[in-house]
Amino acid sequence: MGFEGRTVLVTGGAGGLGQAIAAGFAEAGATVAVADVAGGAYRVDVADPAAVASMVQAVHADLGGPHVLVTLAGGSLGTPRDLADIGPDDLDLVLDVNLKGTFYCCQAVAPLMAAAGGGAIVTCSSIGARQPSPVTGVPYAAAKAAIGGLTRRLARELGPSGVRVNAVAPGLFLTPRLAERFAAMAEAERREVLDAIPLGRMPELREIVDPVLFLASDAASFITGITLDVNGGRYLPP
């Protein structure tokens, strides 16, 4: 899964998963552009479509491509889990960053990839879109479920131009942010999470890095429009 000569744009690349995935692409030979509201070479708020368009053009001018886009910017963003505690601003924030941010990034790179004869986009859904999560709330579940539909529709629309679009749906990877939430859960809730994973353990970061690299690589050249579940069997689709 070599990426020599390719520019990979990773949004949310300053976060826990983002750093690991960016490093994985770099080790595979890619030129990696990290975009994040909190750091990275390209600072951007993905909820701002004009800022996203400007960032993508900057990456194109500086590094070429992008040949691969990985949209990791998102999360529950510190919003409440329980329905009664969720306010309108919480809902807007989660939808704006997770769903709209993914859309804006895909919309901005699509013409560049099409002009280059193709490319690969990997979006980020979640096990929280597949089944109720003990960690995150309704806005997160709704946003991540919508990313599945967005991914399939983009795969259909962009396929003729050689652009593949797939999603990963990670389980609970204990980045520092999620580790804090997991530790704050009741012991019974934590045990319930572990007991629901057939593999019987929490994942290592490399176990999301490799699936993302695979979907972005030529090894997946005839795969588009799927959501790849990476959760140790906690969610088993029919």
N, C-alpha and C positions, 0 to 999 in steps of 0.2 A: 504494500500500500504506500508506494512512494509518491511524494508530492513535490518533487524537484521542479522548479520553474513555475510553480503556481503560487498565487497569492490567496491566502485564506483570511477572511474577515470574521472575527469572533466578537459578537456583541455580548456585553456582560462578561467580558474577558478578564476583568479584575477580580471577579468573585471566585469562590472556592472551586466550583466545577469549571468555570471559565479558565482559570489559571492552568488547571490540569490539562484541559483539552487544547489550549493554545500551546502548551509545552509539548504535547503529543504530536501536534502537527509540525512544530519546529523540528522535533527529533526525526520526523519522517521527511524532512527536507524542504518543507514549505516556507515561504516568506509569510509571516503572520502579522496581521494588523489587529491590534487589540483596541476595541472601542468600548467605553464604559463611562457612565456618569461620574464614577468615583475615581477614575484613573485610567492608565493606559495611554498609548501614543495618541489616540483620537478620543477626546472627551466629547460625549454626546448624550443628550437626553432622547432616548428613542421614541418617547411620546410626542416629540416635536418633529413633524414631517419635514419642515424646511431644514432643520438641523441635521436630520438623517440624510437628506439629499446632498447637503453640503459635505458631510463627512464621507459619504461614498465617493463623491467626485474627488475629494482630497486623497483618498486611498488609491483611486484609479490613477491620479496624476503622479503620486509618489511611488507607487509600487506596481502599477499595472493591475489588470483584473478588475475586481476580484473574481477568481475562478471558483471559489467556494465561499459560501456564507453559512455561518452557524449562529443561530439566533438564541442566545442564552439569557439575554437581559430579561429579568422578570423575577417572580417569586411572590410570596404573600406580602412582602414589603412592610413587615411590622404591623399589619392590620389585624384586628381582632379575629379570633376563630369562631366565636359563638354568634349566632344570628342576631340576638337581641342587642349585641354590642356593636354591630356593623352599621356605620353611617354612610350617607351618600358619598362623602369624600373618599372613604375607604374603597367603596365599589369603583368609583371613577379611577382612582389611582391604580388599582390592580388591573382593571381592563385596559387602561391607557398604556401601561408599560408592557404587560404580557401580550395582549391581543393586538392592539393598535400598533404597538412598537414593532412586533413581528411583521405585521402587514406593511408598514412603512419601509422597513429594511428590505423586504422581498421586492416591493414595488420599485425601490431605487436601484437594486442590482440587476433586475431582470433584463432591462434593455442592454446593459453592458455585457451580460452573459450571452444574450441572444446574438449580439453583434460579433462576439468572439466564437460563435459556433457551438456554444453549450456551456454548461457549468453544473454545479451541484449546490443545493440548499438543504440544510438540515435544521429543522425547527425543533422546539423543545416543548413537548406536552408534559404529562406527568401521570403517575399512577393515581393521583388525586382527581384526574379527569375520568378515570376508569371505575373507581369505587370510592366510597366515602373515606376521607382521611382523618385520622385522629389529631393531625397537626395543623392543617390549614382549613379555611372556611369556604363558604359558598362562592364568593367572588373568584377565588383562585380556581376552584373546581370548574366554574363556568368558563373562565378565560382559557384554561388549559384544554377543556373539551372543545371549545371553539377552534383552537389551533389545529385539532385533528381535521375538522372540516375545511379550514383554510388550506391546509397542506394538500388534501386530496383535490381541491378545486384548482389550486395553483399547478399541481402536477398535470392535470388535464390541459390547462391553458398553455403552460410553458413547454410541455413535452415536444411539440412539433419544432421548437427552436433548439432542441437538444439540452434543455435545462431539466434536470431531475430534482424533485422536491420530496423529501421524506422527513419523518419526525421520529424522535426518540421519546419514550415515556419512562423516565427513570422512576425507580422506587425511592426510598428514603436513603439518600446518600448523606452521611453525616459531615457536611461542611461545617465550619465553625458556627455559622448562623443557625443551621438546623440542629446541630448538636446541642446548642443552648435550649432550643425549644423541646427537644427530645428529653433532655435531662430534667426539664421542668414538669414533665408529664408524671402522673401517678405511676407507681411501680406496676400496678395491674395493667395500665394502658401500654407501658413499654413492653411488658411480657406478652401482651396480646399481639403487638406488632411482630415480635420475634417468632412467636408461635405460628403466625400466619405465613411465614416464609418457608417454603418446603426445603430450601437449602440450609435453613437453620442458622443464619448469621447475617450480619449487616455487610454491605458491599464495600469493596475498596474503590478508590477513585479511578484506578486504571480500568475498572470494569464498566465504566461509562465512556471512558476515552476511546477504547478500542471499537465499540459499536459505532460511535460517531465517525471515526476515521474510516471505518468500513463503508458506511453509507455515502460518504463523500468521495470515495475512491473509485477507481476503474473496476475494482473487484465487484462493485454493485452496479455496473453499467446498465443492466436491464431491470433495475429495481426503482420504481417511483410510485409515489402516492401511498406508501405504507406508514404505519406507526409501529415502531419496534419497541416492544415492552422489555425493559431491563430492570427486573425486580426480583430475581431469584425465585420466580414462580408464585409470588404473592397474589398476582392477578393472572388467572388462567382463562384466556378468551375461549369461547366455544369454537 
